[in-house]
Amino acid sequence: MARLTTTAGLRYPSMKKEQLQAPVHFVIDMVNGFVRRGALHDEAIASIIAPIEDMIERLACRTIFVADAHPPKTREFQSYPQHCVIGSGEDEVVDELTPYIHQLMRKNSTNTFFCPDFQRFLNEEIQQYQEIVLSGCCTDICVLQFALTLNAWLNEHNVTQTRIIVVSDCVETYHIDQVHDAAVMNAFALEMMKGNGIDVVGSIED
């Protein structure tokens, strides 16, 4: 689960599966480049693999994986170290989750919303779902940006029947001493999403 102080963690109650009517689940950036190796990896992110597996099986709904996949020269590398380059292996979903991949979207930015495959989903399929459940990493970058941008789109188009749910047991971010404090960033991101109309829950239970 997301590294948080005890106080922060207590803010997010569990949700019952029966409260979901028509969910779709996006698993964001659970790739080798964030979990196993590379400039932005943090092995502690592996702690959410089992909770994500459990949630996939519990929800038994459509699950869409999203993977960072950058060409060797990309504008994002002006802001972040080179990572998840296409063909490097860093751009592949971690082995434990590959059996669950039935649909994969690849993106060249931190924000899934602008991924061409997601834009097709947005234009053609989103009306089929009432809940968009998000898991994966990084909480304060890819998860946060996707959740806030999608929520703003739903607001703009007055899509009142759809809500976004972020499960704190199933999100995590990387830690680099003196640079990027995972506990601080997780807490900030979850509170930012909660304050902007995203449903943040600790877990989804039977």
C-alpha positions as CSV (number, residue, x, y, z in Angstrom):
1,M,0.0,0.0,0.0
2,A,1.0,3.6,-0.3
3,R,3.6,4.6,2.2
4,L,1.8,7.0,4.5
5,T,1.8,8.1,8.1
6,T,-0.7,6.2,10.2
7,T,-2.8,9.4,10.6
8,A,-3.1,9.9,6.8
9,G,-3.9,6.2,6.2
10,L,-6.8,6.3,8.7
11,R,-8.6,8.9,6.5
12,Y,-9.5,6.4,3.8
13,P,-12.1,3.8,4.7
14,S,-12.7,0.7,2.7
15,M,-15.5,0.4,0.1
16,K,-17.7,-2.6,-0.5
17,K,-17.7,-4.2,-3.9
18,E,-21.5,-4.1,-4.0
19,Q,-21.3,-0.3,-4.1
20,L,-19.9,-0.6,-7.6
21,Q,-22.4,-0.7,-10.4
22,A,-20.4,-0.8,-13.7
23,P,-16.7,-0.5,-13.0
24,V,-13.6,-0.4,-15.3
25,H,-10.2,-0.7,-13.7
26,F,-7.0,1.0,-15.0
27,V,-3.7,-0.3,-13.7
28,I,-1.2,2.5,-14.4
29,D,2.6,2.0,-15.0
30,M,3.2,-1.2,-13.1
31,V,6.2,-1.7,-15.4
32,N,9.8,-2.8,-14.8
33,G,11.1,0.7,-15.1
34,F,9.3,1.8,-12.0
35,V,9.4,-1.5,-10.0
36,R,12.5,-3.6,-11.0
37,R,15.2,-1.5,-12.6
38,G,16.1,1.8,-14.1
39,A,16.6,5.4,-13.0
40,L,13.2,5.8,-11.5
41,H,12.5,2.4,-10.1
42,D,11.8,1.7,-6.4
43,E,11.5,-1.9,-5.4
44,A,9.1,-0.9,-2.6
45,I,6.5,-0.3,-5.3
46,A,6.4,-4.1,-5.7
47,S,4.4,-4.1,-2.4
48,I,1.3,-3.2,-4.3
49,I,1.5,-6.0,-6.9
50,A,-0.3,-8.5,-4.7
51,P,-3.1,-6.0,-3.7
52,I,-3.6,-5.1,-7.3
53,E,-3.8,-8.8,-8.3
54,D,-6.3,-9.3,-5.5
55,M,-8.4,-6.4,-6.6
56,I,-8.4,-7.5,-10.3
57,E,-9.7,-10.9,-9.2
58,R,-12.2,-9.4,-6.7
59,L,-13.7,-6.9,-9.2
60,A,-13.8,-9.3,-12.1
61,C,-14.4,-6.4,-14.4
62,R,-12.7,-5.0,-17.5
63,T,-9.1,-4.2,-16.6
64,I,-7.0,-1.9,-18.8
65,F,-3.2,-1.7,-18.3
66,V,-1.3,1.4,-19.1
67,A,2.5,1.4,-19.7
68,D,5.0,4.1,-20.0
69,A,6.8,3.6,-23.4
70,H,9.1,6.3,-24.6
71,P,11.2,6.6,-27.7
72,P,14.9,7.1,-27.0
73,K,14.6,10.9,-27.6
74,T,11.5,12.3,-25.9
75,R,10.6,15.7,-24.4
76,E,9.8,14.2,-21.0
77,F,13.5,13.4,-20.5
78,Q,14.1,17.1,-20.1
79,S,12.3,16.8,-16.8
80,Y,13.0,13.2,-15.7
81,P,15.9,10.8,-16.2
82,Q,15.7,8.4,-19.2
83,H,13.2,5.6,-18.3
84,C,10.9,3.1,-19.9
85,V,12.4,3.3,-23.3
86,I,10.6,1.2,-25.9
87,G,12.3,-2.1,-26.3
88,S,14.5,-1.8,-23.2
89,G,12.3,-4.1,-21.1
90,E,11.6,-1.3,-18.7
91,D,8.5,-0.5,-20.7
92,E,7.0,-4.0,-20.0
93,V,4.5,-4.8,-17.3
94,V,6.0,-6.7,-14.3
95,D,5.8,-10.5,-14.7
96,E,3.4,-11.1,-11.9
97,L,0.7,-9.0,-13.6
98,T,1.2,-10.1,-17.2
99,P,-1.4,-12.9,-16.9
100,Y,-4.0,-10.3,-16.3
101,I,-3.3,-8.2,-19.4
102,H,-6.2,-8.3,-21.9
103,Q,-5.8,-4.7,-23.0
104,L,-2.7,-2.5,-22.9
105,M,-2.4,1.2,-23.6
106,R,1.1,2.6,-24.1
107,K,1.8,6.3,-23.4
108,N,4.6,8.8,-24.1
109,S,3.7,11.2,-21.3
110,T,3.0,11.1,-17.6
111,N,-0.8,11.6,-18.2
112,T,-2.8,8.7,-19.5
113,F,-5.6,11.1,-20.5
114,F,-3.6,12.2,-23.6
115,C,-2.7,8.7,-24.7
116,P,-4.3,8.1,-28.2
117,D,-5.8,4.7,-27.1
118,F,-7.4,6.4,-24.0
119,Q,-8.8,9.2,-26.2
120,R,-10.5,6.5,-28.3
121,F,-11.9,4.9,-25.1
122,L,-13.1,8.4,-24.0
123,N,-14.9,9.0,-27.2
124,E,-16.4,5.6,-27.8
125,E,-16.7,3.6,-24.5
126,I,-16.6,5.6,-21.3
127,Q,-20.4,5.9,-21.3
128,Q,-20.6,2.2,-20.5
129,Y,-19.0,2.7,-17.0
130,Q,-20.1,4.3,-13.8
131,E,-16.9,3.8,-11.9
132,I,-13.3,4.3,-13.1
133,V,-11.1,2.6,-10.6
134,L,-7.4,3.6,-10.6
135,S,-4.4,1.7,-9.2
136,G,-0.6,1.7,-9.9
137,C,2.1,4.3,-9.8
138,C,3.2,6.9,-9.4
139,T,0.6,8.3,-7.0
140,D,1.8,11.9,-7.3
141,I,2.5,11.9,-11.0
142,C,0.8,9.5,-13.4
143,V,-2.1,8.6,-11.1
144,L,-2.7,12.2,-9.9
145,Q,-2.5,13.7,-13.4
146,F,-4.8,11.1,-14.9
147,A,-7.4,11.4,-12.1
148,L,-7.5,15.2,-12.1
149,T,-7.6,15.6,-15.8
150,L,-10.3,13.0,-16.3
151,N,-12.3,14.4,-13.5
152,A,-12.1,17.9,-15.0
153,W,-13.3,16.4,-18.4
154,L,-16.2,14.8,-16.6
155,N,-17.1,18.1,-15.0
156,E,-16.8,20.0,-18.2
157,H,-19.2,17.6,-19.9
158,N,-21.4,17.3,-16.8
159,V,-21.1,13.5,-16.8
160,T,-22.8,13.1,-13.4
161,Q,-23.2,9.3,-13.5
162,T,-19.4,8.5,-13.5
163,R,-17.1,8.7,-10.6
164,I,-13.3,8.1,-10.2
165,I,-12.1,5.9,-7.4
166,V,-8.4,5.7,-6.3
167,V,-7.5,2.8,-4.0
168,S,-4.7,3.8,-1.6
169,D,-3.8,0.2,-0.9
170,C,-3.0,-0.2,-4.6
171,V,-1.0,2.9,-5.4
172,E,2.6,3.9,-4.6
173,T,5.4,6.2,-5.7
174,Y,9.1,6.1,-5.8
175,H,11.5,7.3,-3.0
176,I,14.8,9.1,-3.5
177,D,16.4,10.6,-0.4
178,Q,16.6,14.4,-0.3
179,V,14.8,14.5,-3.7
180,H,11.4,12.7,-3.7
181,D,9.9,11.6,-0.3
182,A,7.4,8.8,-1.1
183,A,5.4,9.2,2.1
184,V,5.1,12.9,1.7
185,M,4.2,12.7,-2.0
186,N,1.7,9.9,-1.5
187,A,-0.1,11.9,1.3
188,F,-0.1,15.1,-0.8
189,A,-1.4,13.3,-3.9
190,L,-4.2,11.4,-2.2
191,E,-5.4,14.5,-0.4
192,M,-5.2,16.6,-3.6
193,M,-7.4,14.0,-5.4
194,K,-9.8,13.8,-2.5
195,G,-10.1,17.6,-2.3
196,N,-10.9,17.7,-6.1
197,G,-13.8,15.3,-6.0
198,I,-12.0,12.0,-6.5
199,D,-13.2,9.1,-4.2
200,V,-10.2,8.0,-2.3
201,V,-10.7,4.7,-0.5
202,G,-8.3,2.4,1.4
203,S,-9.5,-0.8,-0.3
204,I,-12.4,-2.5,-2.0
205,E,-13.7,-5.4,-0.1
206,D,-16.3,-8.2,-0.6
